[in-house]
Structure formats: structure tokens, C-alpha cells
Amino acid sequence: MSDWNDRCELLLEDAFVHGYAGGPVVDFREVTEPGYGFGSSGPRQGQIFTRKQLFLRELMVNAESLHEDPPPREPYWRERARGRRGPVSLSMNALARQYVDLVRELEVAGYFERRFGKDCVDDQYDPSPAYLIEDAFGGETTWPIDPEMLATDRENLFQMIEVLHDFVARPRQRRHHSFGECGWHHSEFDLASGRTVYRWRVNSLLRRSDIRYRLADEGADVGRLVDVTDDERSELVRSLLARETSEQDDQVRHAISLFRGRGAGRHQRRSAVAALALVIEERRHGILREVLAKSDRGALFDIANNFHIRHQDAKQKRDYDDFYLDWVFWLYLSTVELMNRIIDDQRANSTQEDRTADS
């Protein structure tokens, strides 16, 4: 590929922090191939890889040793004086400003050119990006985005975060337009990696605030703000969302989407618990029978049946706090994961028995 070096430089600029004299991009540019003329990028005779390719491979091999976030620092004066152990959370004003700065950075990097085009000195935005996003945003807006509009109403911030997620795409090629200091024009866009970068950058910002939402990385609600849980429960969700698609897996994904959605109320959460109870019920006498006694299997459904969760019965208890729904949801979700592991073991044992019989 004749433009392989250019593509790699663009990728490295995207992947690593800007504003430093050195770094992988500079190191990559300084790698030279001995025995070739200026601009040559081919491997030497008898070699499979060029030096630049070896450099990139070495970077990938050592990716685990690279840090996404800076190391912890000692608290500053105000943090020490107030007894805080860590950095101060971003205020809504600071979060809105930094989000707008991030959008501007991604715009310069070409992440919106697939939908907006290039704001070129020879061909300025027409129509304005504000016009292109106002229907999805649900009202008039500006481009560049007004941070005050986002800071004064957090619903505007949440809406804009979700809307722009669907507009981004990472460019894999570029050409430089020098006239009027226009800059780079980008092309060959990739939606999946662009949205992954966007989610990672936005979630990094949200983690520094008091907001308990993150953009979902998987599931039916990918790219939508969902409620945050601890690492263990987040791993449980990831494990279930990664399952092969089946009717019951779809039910579980639907339940997760209902329960963790931003603004999910009592009705949505009760529906999510009911959906999981149905999945467990369908596996009750087959899979659960192998690991639980009959009385214990029945106990799993006492809450769902006796509280107002699954059935519309006047005898059911309705006056219970919402945190019980939270508890039952995670209990049922972990039960589904237990069942999945039993199914996987059964399949593995069946495959091993088939191989033994064939031999």
C-alpha cells in the first residue's frame, strides 16, 4: 500500500496525546530504512518487514504497558485543605466547556467530515452543522456548540452527547490543503472505530464529574447514556451482552437496556425484572434442577410472584421501595449467568463425549 506510512502517522496522531515534542508519531517519522533512497518504504532484501513496520509491531506488542490516564498525583492546596483524597470533580460549567473543546478537537481531526463535509476556505460549511443536527437534537442549536447552553440544562448536554455519537466516523486517509492555511481534508471513514474513540473520550470526561452516566459500549443501547454500576456488575453485563444471539439472549439484552437506560423509572425497571424472571422460568426445570433443590428453585420466584413484578394481582404487594427492584434485577441477572455457564459446560462435555465416541 503506497500510502501506508501516511495512514500510520494519522493513526498514531489519533491514538496518542498531542502537545509533546516527542512521542510515537515523531519516533515513527524518524525511523529510516537503510540502503534506500529518500522516501523509500520497502523492506531490505531478505527482510519481511520494514523498520517502520517493526516499530509499529513493537508498539502494539507493548500496548498493555501504555497508560490511558496520567499517574495519580498528590493533591493540591485546596484539595488538602478540604480533606479531599483525590482531584475535585468537574462542575457542570467545566464539563460543558471541556466537552465542547473535545468536539472541536474531533472536528479538526476530521471525525465529522463524513456527515458535515470540510469547512474549507474554498468551500465553507453549507449547510451549517447546526442545521444538520437540530432535528436529532430536538431544537435549535449553534455550531460551534455554545457551552453555556449545555451547562445551564444538563438535558441539553446529555442529548448532544448522544446525538453527536451517531455523527462521528474516524478518517483513515487525508490530504493537505495549504491554500489559506486550510489544513487537512479527510476521507475513507470508519464508523465503528470513530464511535469507539468518541465513547472513550466522552466517558473519560464523565468519570471526572459527579454524573453517574456513561455511554454504553455494547448492547442494544450502545452509544446511549446508561446508569453506572461497579466494575464487577459492569463485567457481568459485558459477559451477558457478548453471548451468541438467541431468543433468550435477546430477552436478556432487552432487560439490560430497559433497566440501565438513562431516566429509567419504576415501570421500566419492573419490566426488566419481569423479562429476566421469564428467562429463568423457561430454564427452571431443566438447567436449575441440576444445581438447586426444588425448594430453592421456587424461592427464586417468591419475590417476582408475590410482589407486583410479574403478575397483575390485587393480592400482590405494591408498596415497596425501588431499591428492592435493583436487588432483584442483579440477583436474576447473576442467575442467568449461572445458567449460561451450566449450558456451556453441558455443551463442552457433549462435544468431548462425541470426540471420545468417534475415536
N, C-alpha and C positions, 0 to 999 in steps of 0.2 A: 504494500500500500504506500503510494508515493508521499502521502501527507501524514504518515504515521507519527512522525516527530511532532508535528503541529497539533495533532489530536491529543497526544500525551501531554504536551505543555498545557493545553486547555483543561484537561482532566486534573492535572496537578494543581493548577491555579484554583480550580473549584474545590479541591479536597483539602487544601491546607490554608492556614491563616495568612492573611495578607499583611503587608506593612513591615516586613523584616528584610534586612539586606540579603540574608541567605535563605536557606530552605530548599526543599526538594526541587522546586521549579528552577531555581538558579543552578543547583548542582546538576540537574538534568541537562541544562543548556551547556554547561561547561564540559560535559563528557565528550571526548573526541575519539574518533576511530583512526588508529594509526595506519599509515600506508595508503590512505585515500586522499583525494583532492578535497577542496573546500566544498562543504555541503553534502558530501557522500554519507550515506547512512547504511550501506551494506556491510555484512559480516566479512571478516577476513577469510581467506581461503582455509578450509578445514574447520571453520567455526560455524556453529548452528545459529548462535545469537550475536547480535551486535553488542557493543558495550552499553549503549543506551537501553537496549532490551534487558541486558543483565542487571543494569541499575534498577529498572522498574520491577523486575522479578525480585530482587533483593528487598526492595521496599515493601512489596506485597508479602513476602515471607515473614517479615518482621512487623507486620501490621498490628499484631497483638500488643507489641511493646509501645505503640504510639498512644498518646493520651488525647481524648476528645476535649477534656476540660483542663484548665490550669491546675497545678497542685494547690492544696489548701494553704491559705496564708494566715498570718497572725492578725487578730482583729485590730482595727484602727481605734483611734481615741474615743469616738462616740460609742462604738460598739463595746469597748471595755467599760466605759463609764456607765452604760445602761445594763451591763451584765450579760450582754449577748455573747453567745458562743460562736456564732457564725455571722456572715455578712447580712446586712439589712435587706429585707425583701423589697423588690421594686414596687413603687407606688403605681397607681393606675396611670398617672401622667407620664412617669418614666417608662412604663411598659408600652404605652401607646407610642411615645416618641421612638423608642428603640425598635418597635415593630415596623413603623414607617421607614426608619433607616434601613432595616432588613429588606423591606420591599424594594426600596431604591437600589440597594446593592444587587439584588437579584435582577432587577430591571437592567442595570448596566451590564450584568453578566449574561444577558440575553435570554433569561428564563421566561420572559413574557412575549418574546418576539413571534412565537408561533401564532399567538392569538391577536396581539396588538400591532404587529409589524415593528419596524425600526423607526425611532424618532430621529430621522436623518436630516441633516442640514439641507439636502436636496429634496427631501420628501418627508415632511413632518407628519406626526400622528394625524390621521384623518380616517375615521372619526377618532375622537379622544377616547382613551381607555375608560374614562369615567362613563362615557355613553355606553360602552360595551358591557360594563359590569353592573349598571344601575338596575337592570331588570332582576338579576340574581340577587343583588344587594337588597332590593326592595325599597328603593328610594333614591333621590338624587345624592350624588357624591362628587368628589373632586379628584383630579389627578394632577400632581401628586396628592396623595391622601392627606387630609387635614388631621393631624394627631389630636387636636382639641376635640374634634367630632367623635373620635374613638374614646377619648379619655372621659368625656362627660357622660357617656352612656355605654356601659360595658357590653350591652347587647349589640351595639354597633361594632365593637371590637370583635366579638365572637362571630358575628355574621361575616365580617370582612375576612377574618382568618379562614373560615370555611369556603367562602366564595373564591378567594384567590388560589386556594389549594387546587381547584379544578381548572385553573387557567395556566398553571406553570408547566414547563417542559424544559428539560436540560438540553442545551445545544451541544453537538459533538463536532461541529466544524465552524470556522469563522474566517472572515477575510477583512483586512484592514482598509478603511476608507479614510484617507488622510485629508481630503478637502474639508476646510473649515474645522479641522480637528474633530471630525465626526466620530471616529473611533471604530470599533469592531461591528461588523454585521455578522449575525449568526445564522446557522442553518442546521439541517439534519437533526431534528429534535426527538428526544426520548421522553415519553410521558412518565413511565414508571420510575425511572431514576430521578427525574426532576421533582416529582411529588414526594419521593422518599427524602430527598435533600430538604425540601420545604418543611416537611413534618418534623424532621430532626432539628432544624434551625428554630422553628417556632416553639417546639416543645422545650428546647433549651432555654428559651426566653421565659416561658410559662413556669418552669421549675424555679426560676429566681423570683417569682411573685407569690402572693398568697392565694392565687387562683388554683382550684383543685381540678381543673380540666386539662386534658391533653388530647392532641389529635390522634385518633386511633390508627394504628399501623396495619391492622388486619381485621377481617370480618366484613359483614355487610355494611358497617358504618365506618369503613376506612376513610380517612380524611375528614371525619366529623369529630367534634369535641365530645369527649366522654369523661365520665367521672373517674377519678384516680383512686387506685387501691394500692396496697402494699406490694412489694416485689413478689412475694410468694403467690398471692392471688392473681397478680398480673401474669405470672408464669403459668398458672393453671388455665387462665383464659387463652393464652397463646397455644398451649398444648391442645385444647379442645377445638380451637379455630383451625388448627393445622390438620385436623382429621380428614380422611378421604370423604368425598361428598356422598352422603346417603340421605334418605328421608329423615332419619333420626338426627343425623349430624346437622341437617338444615334446621330442624326444630331447636337444637341447642344453640346454633348461631343466632337464630331469631330471638331466642330468650335473652342471650347476652346483649344483643343490640337493644332490645327493649329496656333491659334493666339499667345499663350503664349510660344510656343516652342523656345528653345534657337536658336538664329540666324534666327528667322522667318523674312522674308523680306516683301516687299510691296505686292508681289504676294500672299504669304500665308495669309497675314492679310486681303487682299481684298477678298480672297476666304472664309475666316472665316465669314466676314461680310455678304457676299452673302448667305452663308448657314443659318445664323440667319434670314436674310430677308425672305428666303423661308419658314422657320418655322412660322414666323409671318404672312406671306401671306396665309398660309394654315388655319390659325385661324382667319383671318381678319374679315370675315363677321359673324362668329359665336360668338366667345368669345369677341373680341374687341368691337363689336356692343353694348354690354351691358355696357361698361364703357366709350366709347369715341364717340363723334359725328362723322358723316360721314366725314366732312371736316378735323377733327383732325386725323382720321384714315388714310386718304390719305396723310397727312403731314408726317407721319412716313416713307413713301416710296419715298418722293420727292428726298431726297439725294441719295438713292440707285438707283433710276431710272434716275436721271439727271446727276449724276456723274458716272465716269467709275468704277462701282462696280459690278452691276448685268448683264448688257447687253453690247454687243459689237456694239456700235452705234457711228458713226463718230461725231454725234452732242453732245455726252456726254463730259463733262468737265474732262480732264485728268490731267491738270497741277494744282494739289492741294497737299498740304503738308501732310505728313504721319500722323501727329497728328490728322487730321480730321478722319482718319480711326480708331484711338484709341477712339476718342469720340463717333463715330457711333457704334462701337462694344459694348461699355459699355451701351450705350443707348438701343440698341437692346437686349442685354443680360438682362437688368433690365426689359424690356418689356416682354420678355419670362417668367421671374419670376412672373411678374404681372399676366400673363395669367395662369400660374400654380396655383397661389393662387385662381383665379376665378374658375378654374376646380375643385380644392379641395373643395371650398365652395359649388359648384354645387353638387358634389358627397355626401358631408355631408348632404345637405338639402334633396337630393333624398333619402338617407338612412333613415333620420328622418321621411320623409313622408311615406315611406314603413312601418316603425315600427308603425306609428300612424294608418295607414290603417289596419294593422294586428290586432291591439288592439281593 
